[in-house]
Amino acid sequence: MKKLFLLAFLLPLMAAAQDKGIHFEHGSSWEAVQAKAKAENKYIFMDCFTTWCGPCKFMSANIFPQEKVGDFMNDKYISVKVQMDQTPKDNEEVKSWYAAAKQIEKDYSIRAYPTFLVFAPDGHIVDRQVGGAEADQFIERCAASLQPATQYYTQLDKFKKGQKDTAFLRKLALLALDKYDQGNASDISKLYLSQQKDLYSPVNLEFVSKFTQSSKDIGFDMFLHHADKVNKILGAGKAEEKVMGIVANEEVYPQLMKKDKSAPDWAALEKSLAAKYPAIAEELIMKTKVQYFSYTKDANNAVAAIVAYMKKYGHKADAQSLNEYAWTIFEKCNDMQCIEQALEWSKRSFKDAEIPAFMDTYANLLYKSGKKEDALAWEEKAMNKANGDEKKNYETTLEKMKKGEKYWE
């Protein structure tokens, strides 16, 4: 009897808690959602998600249930969730949306998740958002989706109807890129660039860089053959960095993912690259070896590749790479000379910003090299700058250091 009374008491509280966030429609068809939005003169917010998408789960668990998010969204939107993938565990409601989900995916070129689509009360598409966000940013984005001046499809419609002045084209191309509409982003950016007299001006080079994503883009030739002019504006090594990324995606990575899982022919690959891209071939191969051996968990070759790369190109490594390489050395290498080298890379990684994770790597290397007191001091610094689970992890490491434990392979 007491249990029944308690349950009766808790049910209203549970319902109230659920009411605080976004109210998503259930048991309705796409047509019914559109009809309700039209009748209530509200916009439609559509969460296009998949069952495997981490950011989708984060939004559903942490952002959508928040009271302030619900207060904003429920007043202005009719909201609906649409599962874009299909699984054996799908219930009847999800299955009833299969056909609509496929059509929505096709009509709006959904390629990343979560994608949020926004429709006007009359049912026509006005905006899209891609990727998760914290609550305040999410509300800000949804507020912008209500304004014609910041609605992507509204602006795209102006373009299709003939507006093609350079200021508008530039703004729309950047908006298309931000909205993950790669096809229109490419076409509109090319049209904008065709109207520019000087592609090497600072403003235009920044723009070109954003839209250079393949060897077929206009910027690829500029970055490949006029690196000096590009680097003078964008910074040392920026041209080579851009070219290297594109060449890696188009010509190197496909050679590594063989169906028979055989080892890459590094010599043949470097020879092929050297014939087309002599300025970057060696560096690209050395960097790719680091990535490949780390991915395949080949510890000995990964360590050797890192040491070789850092010896010749270490001056180019960014903070993130320096930390990753140093951590691999901590985990996989027991040679003190190697560890001393990694200490130098690690210290460089946080010289401009004391990132706790990078400081933790440095502390671990110090500890492994036998410099226990210095290690304790740096691990404590990392711990004091960290939050949440990260802080707890560093506390655990600090205790192991104090006890003199060996906690690596």
matplotlib code that plots the C-alpha trace (Angstrom):
import matplotlib.pyplot as plt

x = [0.0, 2.8, 4.5, 1.4, 1.0, 4.6, 4.2, 1.1, 3.0, 6.0, 4.2, 3.2, 6.7, 8.1, 5.7, 6.6, 10.3, 9.6, 7.5, 10.4, 12.3, 11.3, 8.0, 8.5, 5.5, 4.8, 2.5, 2.2, 3.0, 5.0, 1.8, 0.1, 3.1, 2.9, -0.8, -0.4, 2.3, 0.1, -2.9, -0.9, 1.2, 4.5, 7.7, 8.8, 12.0, 13.1, 15.9, 17.4, 19.4, 20.9, 21.1, 24.9, 25.5, 27.3, 26.4, 22.8, 22.6, 24.3, 21.6, 18.8, 20.1, 21.6, 20.2, 16.7, 15.4, 16.6, 13.8, 15.2, 15.5, 11.9, 10.6, 12.1, 11.3, 7.8, 6.6, 7.8, 8.2, 6.4, 9.2, 9.7, 12.4, 13.2, 15.5, 17.6, 19.0, 17.2, 17.9, 16.3, 15.2, 13.1, 9.5, 6.4, 6.6, 10.1, 9.2, 6.2, 8.7, 11.1, 9.8, 9.6, 13.2, 14.6, 12.9, 14.0, 17.6, 17.6, 15.8, 18.0, 21.3, 21.8, 25.4, 26.2, 24.5, 22.7, 21.2, 18.3, 15.9, 13.6, 10.4, 8.1, 4.5, 3.4, 5.8, 8.5, 12.1, 13.9, 17.0, 19.3, 21.8, 24.5, 26.1, 25.4, 25.7, 25.4, 22.0, 22.6, 24.2, 21.4, 18.8, 20.7, 20.9, 17.1, 16.3, 18.4, 16.4, 13.3, 14.8, 14.7, 18.1, 19.8, 17.8, 20.0, 17.3, 15.7, 19.0, 19.6, 16.2, 17.3, 20.4, 18.3, 16.0, 19.0, 20.7, 24.4, 26.3, 29.7, 29.0, 25.9, 27.8, 30.6, 28.2, 26.1, 29.1, 30.3, 26.8, 26.5, 29.8, 28.7, 25.5, 27.3, 25.8, 29.0, 27.5, 26.1, 29.1, 31.4, 29.3, 28.7, 32.3, 33.5, 31.0, 32.3, 35.9, 35.3, 34.4, 37.6, 40.5, 43.1, 42.8, 46.0, 44.6, 44.4, 40.6, 40.3, 43.1, 41.3, 38.2, 40.0, 41.6, 38.2, 36.9, 40.0, 39.2, 40.2, 42.8, 40.0, 39.4, 40.9, 42.9, 44.8, 46.9, 47.5, 48.7, 50.8, 52.6, 52.5, 53.3, 55.5, 52.7, 50.2, 52.5, 53.4, 49.7, 48.4, 51.6, 54.6, 53.8, 50.1, 50.2, 52.2, 49.9, 46.8, 48.3, 49.5, 46.1, 44.4, 47.1, 46.9, 43.1, 43.1, 46.3, 47.8, 45.0, 43.2, 46.4, 46.5, 43.1, 43.5, 40.9, 43.5, 45.0, 48.5, 51.2, 51.6, 54.5, 56.0, 58.8, 56.5, 54.1, 56.8, 58.2, 54.8, 54.2, 57.7, 57.0, 53.9, 54.6, 58.4, 58.3, 56.0, 56.5, 59.0, 57.4, 53.9, 55.1, 57.0, 53.9, 51.6, 53.8, 53.3, 49.5, 49.4, 51.6, 49.7, 46.4, 47.5, 48.9, 52.4, 54.2, 57.8, 57.3, 55.1, 57.9, 60.5, 58.3, 57.7, 61.4, 62.3, 59.6, 60.4, 64.2, 63.5, 60.2, 59.6, 59.8, 56.6, 54.6, 51.6, 50.8, 48.3, 50.7, 53.5, 51.3, 50.2, 53.7, 55.0, 52.2, 52.9, 56.6, 55.5, 53.3, 55.4, 59.1, 61.4, 64.6, 65.7, 67.2, 63.8, 62.0, 64.3, 63.5, 59.8, 60.1, 61.3, 58.3, 55.9, 57.1, 56.8, 53.1, 51.9, 54.4, 51.6, 48.7, 48.8, 46.4, 45.9, 46.1, 49.4, 50.8, 49.8, 51.7, 54.8, 54.4, 54.1, 57.3, 59.1, 58.0, 59.1, 62.5, 63.0, 62.3, 59.7, 59.6, 59.2, 56.6, 54.5, 54.7, 53.5, 50.8, 49.4, 49.4, 47.5, 45.1, 44.4, 43.6, 41.3, 37.7, 35.3, 36.5, 39.7, 40.6, 39.8, 42.0, 44.9, 44.3, 44.6, 47.8, 49.2, 48.5, 50.3, 53.3, 53.4, 53.4, 56.1, 54.0, 54.9, 51.6, 52.7, 53.5]
y = [0.0, 2.4, 1.6, 2.4, 5.7, 6.6, 5.8, 7.9, 10.8, 10.5, 10.2, 13.9, 14.9, 12.7, 14.1, 17.6, 16.9, 15.5, 18.6, 20.9, 20.2, 20.2, 18.5, 16.2, 14.9, 11.2, 8.9, 11.5, 11.3, 14.0, 15.2, 15.5, 17.4, 19.8, 20.3, 21.0, 23.6, 25.3, 25.3, 26.7, 29.0, 27.6, 26.7, 23.0, 21.8, 18.4, 16.5, 14.2, 11.7, 8.2, 5.5, 5.4, 9.2, 10.3, 14.0, 13.1, 11.2, 14.1, 16.5, 14.2, 13.4, 16.8, 19.7, 19.0, 18.2, 21.5, 23.8, 27.0, 25.1, 23.8, 27.3, 28.7, 25.9, 24.9, 28.5, 28.8, 25.3, 22.1, 19.6, 16.1, 13.5, 11.5, 8.5, 8.4, 4.9, 1.5, -1.1, -4.5, -2.8, -0.1, 0.2, 0.7, 4.5, 4.6, 2.2, 4.4, 7.2, 5.1, 6.4, 10.0, 9.7, 8.5, 11.3, 13.9, 12.6, 12.9, 16.2, 18.0, 16.2, 15.2, 13.8, 14.6, 14.1, 15.5, 17.7, 19.9, 21.1, 24.1, 24.5, 27.5, 27.1, 26.5, 23.6, 24.9, 24.5, 27.7, 26.6, 23.8, 23.4, 20.8, 19.4, 19.6, 22.6, 23.6, 25.0, 28.7, 28.3, 25.9, 28.5, 31.2, 29.1, 28.2, 31.9, 32.8, 30.1, 32.2, 35.3, 35.5, 37.3, 34.3, 31.5, 29.5, 28.3, 31.7, 33.2, 30.4, 31.1, 34.7, 33.4, 31.1, 34.1, 36.1, 37.9, 37.6, 40.7, 39.9, 40.7, 38.5, 35.6, 35.7, 35.6, 32.9, 30.7, 30.8, 30.1, 27.1, 25.8, 26.3, 24.4, 21.4, 22.0, 21.2, 21.2, 24.8, 25.9, 24.9, 26.4, 29.7, 30.1, 29.6, 32.2, 34.6, 34.0, 34.4, 38.1, 38.8, 40.6, 39.7, 36.2, 36.8, 39.6, 38.7, 38.6, 36.4, 34.0, 33.3, 32.6, 30.4, 28.4, 27.6, 26.3, 24.4, 20.8, 18.8, 18.9, 20.1, 23.3, 26.5, 27.1, 23.8, 25.1, 28.4, 26.6, 24.1, 26.4, 29.7, 28.7, 31.7, 34.2, 32.2, 31.8, 35.5, 36.2, 33.2, 32.3, 30.1, 26.5, 27.1, 26.4, 23.1, 22.1, 22.5, 20.6, 17.9, 17.3, 17.1, 14.8, 12.5, 12.2, 11.6, 9.6, 8.2, 7.1, 5.0, 3.0, 2.2, 0.7, -2.4, -5.1, -7.8, -5.7, -6.1, -3.7, -0.6, -0.4, 2.7, 3.0, 2.7, 5.2, 7.7, 7.4, 8.0, 11.1, 12.4, 12.5, 14.7, 16.5, 16.6, 19.3, 17.4, 13.7, 12.8, 14.7, 13.3, 9.7, 10.1, 11.7, 9.0, 6.3, 7.7, 7.7, 4.2, 2.4, 4.1, 3.1, -0.5, -0.6, -1.5, 0.0, -0.5, 0.9, 3.7, 4.8, 4.6, 6.6, 9.3, 9.7, 9.8, 12.3, 14.6, 14.5, 16.0, 17.8, 18.3, 22.1, 21.9, 19.9, 21.7, 21.4, 18.6, 16.5, 17.2, 15.9, 12.8, 11.9, 12.4, 10.3, 7.5, 7.5, 7.5, 4.4, 2.5, 3.4, 2.4, 3.9, 6.9, 8.8, 8.5, 9.6, 12.7, 13.7, 13.3, 15.5, 18.3, 17.8, 17.7, 20.8, 22.7, 21.5, 23.8, 26.7, 28.9, 27.6, 25.4, 22.7, 20.2, 17.1, 18.3, 19.0, 15.6, 14.0, 16.0, 14.9, 11.2, 11.5, 13.1, 10.3, 7.6, 9.2, 9.0, 12.7, 12.0, 15.3, 17.3, 14.8, 15.3, 19.1, 19.1, 16.5, 18.6, 21.6, 19.6, 18.4, 21.9, 23.2, 20.3, 19.6, 16.7, 13.2, 14.7, 16.0, 12.6, 10.8, 13.1, 12.6, 8.8, 9.2, 11.5, 8.8, 6.2, 8.5, 9.1, 5.3, 4.8, 2.5, 1.5, 1.9, 1.7, -1.3]
z = [0.0, 0.9, -2.5, -4.4, -2.5, -3.2, -6.9, -7.1, -5.5, -7.8, -11.1, -11.2, -10.3, -13.1, -15.6, -14.5, -15.0, -18.5, -19.4, -18.7, -22.0, -25.6, -26.3, -29.3, -31.3, -31.0, -32.9, -35.8, -39.4, -41.3, -42.8, -39.4, -37.9, -40.9, -40.4, -36.6, -37.3, -39.8, -37.5, -34.6, -36.8, -35.5, -37.1, -37.3, -35.6, -37.0, -35.2, -37.8, -35.8, -36.0, -33.3, -33.5, -33.3, -30.1, -30.4, -31.2, -27.9, -26.1, -27.3, -26.4, -22.9, -21.9, -24.0, -25.1, -21.5, -20.1, -18.9, -20.6, -23.9, -23.6, -22.6, -25.8, -28.3, -27.2, -27.6, -31.1, -32.6, -33.2, -32.7, -34.1, -34.0, -37.2, -37.0, -40.2, -39.9, -39.6, -37.0, -35.9, -32.7, -34.3, -32.9, -35.1, -34.8, -36.1, -38.9, -39.9, -40.7, -42.8, -46.2, -45.0, -43.5, -46.8, -48.7, -46.2, -46.4, -50.2, -50.5, -48.0, -48.6, -45.0, -44.6, -41.0, -37.7, -35.9, -38.6, -37.5, -40.2, -39.7, -41.7, -41.8, -40.6, -44.2, -44.4, -46.7, -45.6, -44.3, -42.4, -41.3, -38.4, -38.2, -35.1, -31.4, -29.1, -25.5, -24.4, -24.9, -28.3, -29.3, -28.3, -30.2, -33.3, -33.1, -32.7, -35.8, -37.7, -37.2, -38.9, -42.7, -42.8, -41.2, -42.7, -45.1, -47.5, -47.6, -48.6, -51.1, -52.7, -53.3, -55.1, -57.3, -58.1, -59.4, -56.6, -57.3, -56.1, -54.7, -51.0, -51.1, -52.9, -50.3, -47.4, -48.9, -49.8, -46.2, -44.9, -47.2, -45.9, -42.3, -43.1, -44.7, -48.1, -50.0, -53.4, -53.2, -51.2, -54.0, -56.8, -55.1, -54.0, -57.6, -58.8, -56.2, -57.0, -60.7, -60.0, -58.0, -59.7, -57.0, -55.5, -53.4, -51.3, -47.6, -47.6, -50.7, -49.7, -46.4, -48.4, -51.0, -48.1, -46.7, -50.0, -51.1, -50.1, -53.2, -56.0, -58.4, -56.4, -57.8, -54.6, -54.9, -57.8, -56.0, -52.8, -54.8, -57.3, -55.5, -51.9, -51.2, -52.1, -50.0, -47.0, -47.0, -46.3, -44.4, -42.5, -42.8, -44.1, -44.6, -48.3, -47.9, -45.0, -47.2, -50.2, -47.9, -46.4, -49.8, -51.3, -48.2, -48.5, -52.3, -52.9, -49.7, -47.4, -50.1, -50.5, -46.8, -46.5, -48.7, -48.6, -48.1, -45.2, -46.7, -45.6, -47.7, -50.2, -48.7, -51.2, -54.2, -52.6, -51.9, -55.4, -56.9, -54.7, -55.4, -59.2, -58.7, -55.4, -54.8, -52.2, -49.8, -50.6, -48.0, -45.2, -46.0, -46.1, -42.8, -41.1, -42.6, -41.2, -37.7, -38.2, -39.8, -37.2, -34.4, -35.9, -36.4, -32.8, -34.1, -31.1, -32.2, -35.7, -34.3, -31.9, -34.7, -37.1, -34.5, -33.7, -37.4, -38.2, -35.2, -36.0, -39.5, -39.3, -35.5, -35.9, -37.9, -35.3, -33.7, -30.0, -30.4, -32.4, -30.0, -27.1, -29.0, -30.0, -26.5, -25.0, -27.4, -26.3, -22.7, -23.2, -25.7, -25.3, -22.4, -23.9, -21.8, -24.7, -26.5, -23.3, -22.9, -26.5, -25.8, -22.7, -24.9, -27.4, -24.5, -22.9, -26.2, -26.5, -23.6, -23.9, -25.3, -23.2, -20.1, -21.2, -18.4, -20.6, -22.1, -18.7, -17.6, -20.4, -19.4, -15.7, -16.8, -18.9, -16.0, -13.7, -16.1, -16.5, -12.7, -12.0, -9.4, -7.5, -10.7, -11.9, -8.8, -9.1, -12.7, -12.2, -9.3, -11.6, -14.2, -11.6, -10.3, -13.7, -14.7, -14.0, -13.6, -14.7, -16.0, -12.6, -11.0, -13.4, -12.5, -8.8, -9.4, -11.4, -8.6, -6.0, -8.1, -8.5, -4.8, -4.1, -6.7, -8.9, -12.4, -14.3, -18.0, -20.2]

ax = plt.figure().add_subplot(projection="3d")
ax.plot(x, y, z, "-o")
ax.set_aspect("equal")
plt.show()
